[in-house]
Amino acid sequence: MIIGSHVSFGSEQLLGSVKEALSYKANTFMFYTGAPQNTLRKKIDEKLTKEAQKLMKENGINLQNVICHAPYIINLANKKDEEKWDFSIHFLEQELKRCDELGISYLVLHPGSAVGYPVNEALQNIVDALNIVLEKNYQCMILLETMAGKGTECGKTLEEMAFLLKNVKKQVGVCLDTCHLNDAGYDMNRFMEFLENFDRQIGLEKIKCVHINDSKNSLDSHKDRHANIGYGTIGFQVLLQICLNEKLKDVPKILETPYVGDTWEAKEKKYPPYLFEIAMIREGKFNDHLLDSILSYYNK
């Protein structure tokens, strides 16, 4: 199984990301090249990148399975302020260039929020922006993430995603997110039915990444609040079967579940759950003392 989690990209850049992933016993990972809420970015350090790639080879992490995530501040759906729309285009181009420098194959992108635009116009804005961006022939492929439909988010239905993929001139892929799908109204208990529908409208070959997250919300809530694996409304067995699905066996699975503190809802969340959640999924056995396990491990 190709499984990992979100990791940091700090002072050691990609090398630090690899080290963190290995500490969770992961064989893939996902990272931001800088803070997702701002534009501050450090120059890519070629030496650290080479060290990271060497460490990956030594530990069985295939660079082709590693995922980058674009910052949240990119919004291609709203063109009301053309300067901001142009900024989003240029910043996305910068992120793709950074991914190419790092040798990363996939960049996950939230399609954007309409914010006052009719949905059909917002979707066309996304298409127009992506067609501009992809004129430059980056090696890294953009993966549009399925969204929960919070606020005016685009990409909340298969129909919206199908429109985007069919109208962008060059190849883009899809990143499924189980929490987002649940909150958008797709029942993960009927995941095979969902995949069949996806295949008809888009094609399974477009799925290049899956974010494995439980949800704190009920089906069709449009809220987007992730829960730890097995501690939400989707449940461990359903998420396990998605991870084990034969049609997605070669697709990287990435956990984006919450950090925890002294309680699940601690205001200051200190400890990553990924070592234990990855182990649960690999072993196929639910840990009903997950919080205690995490706290005991990091406080020993």
Rosetta blueprint (number, residue, H / E / L):
1 M L
2 I L
3 I E
4 G E
5 S E
6 H E
7 V L
8 S L
9 F L
10 G L
11 S L
12 E L
13 Q H
14 L H
15 L H
16 G H
17 S H
18 V H
19 K H
20 E H
21 A H
22 L H
23 S H
24 Y L
25 K L
26 A L
27 N L
28 T E
29 F E
30 M E
31 F E
32 Y L
33 T L
34 G L
35 A L
36 P L
37 Q L
38 N L
39 T L
40 L L
41 R L
42 K L
43 K L
44 I L
45 D L
46 E H
47 K H
48 L H
49 T H
50 K H
51 E H
52 A H
53 Q H
54 K H
55 L H
56 M H
57 K H
58 E H
59 N L
60 G L
61 I L
62 N L
63 L H
64 Q H
65 N H
66 V L
67 I E
68 C E
69 H E
70 A L
71 P L
72 Y L
73 I L
74 I L
75 N L
76 L L
77 A L
78 N L
79 K L
80 K L
81 D L
82 E H
83 E H
84 K H
85 W H
86 D H
87 F H
88 S H
89 I H
90 H H
91 F H
92 L H
93 E H
94 Q H
95 E H
96 L H
97 K H
98 R H
99 C H
100 D H
101 E H
102 L H
103 G L
104 I L
105 S L
106 Y E
107 L E
108 V E
109 L E
110 H L
111 P L
112 G L
113 S E
114 A L
115 V L
116 G L
117 Y L
118 P L
119 V H
120 N H
121 E H
122 A H
123 L H
124 Q H
125 N H
126 I H
127 V H
128 D H
129 A H
130 L H
131 N H
132 I H
133 V H
134 L H
135 E H
136 K H
137 N L
138 Y L
139 Q L
140 C L
141 M E
142 I E
143 L E
144 L E
145 E E
146 T L
147 M L
148 A L
149 G L
150 K L
151 G L
152 T L
153 E E
154 C L
155 G L
156 K L
157 T L
158 L H
159 E H
160 E H
161 M H
162 A H
163 F H
164 L H
165 L H
166 K H
167 N H
168 V L
169 K L
170 K L
171 Q L
172 V L
173 G E
174 V E
175 C E
176 L E
177 D E
178 T H
179 C H
180 H H
181 L H
182 N H
183 D H
184 A H
185 G L
186 Y L
187 D L
188 M H
189 N H
190 R H
191 F H
192 M H
193 E H
194 F H
195 L H
196 E H
197 N H
198 F H
199 D H
200 R H
201 Q H
202 I L
203 G L
204 L H
205 E H
206 K H
207 I E
208 K E
209 C E
210 V E
211 H E
212 I E
213 N L
214 D E
215 S E
216 K L
217 N L
218 S L
219 L L
220 D L
221 S L
222 H L
223 K L
224 D L
225 R L
226 H E
227 A E
228 N L
229 I L
230 G L
231 Y L
232 G L
233 T L
234 I L
235 G L
236 F H
237 Q H
238 V H
239 L H
240 L H
241 Q H
242 I H
243 C H
244 L L
245 N L
246 E H
247 K H
248 L H
249 K L
250 D L
251 V L
252 P L
253 K E
254 I E
255 L E
256 E L
257 T L
258 P L
259 Y L
260 V E
261 G L
262 D L
263 T L
264 W L
265 E L
266 A L
267 K L
268 E L
269 K L
270 K L
271 Y E
272 P L
273 P L
274 Y H
275 L H
276 F H
277 E H
278 I H
279 A H
280 M H
281 I H
282 R H
283 E H
284 G L
285 K L
286 F L
287 N L
288 D L
289 H L
290 L H
291 L H
292 D H
293 S H
294 I H
295 L H
296 S H
297 Y H
298 Y H
299 N L
300 K L
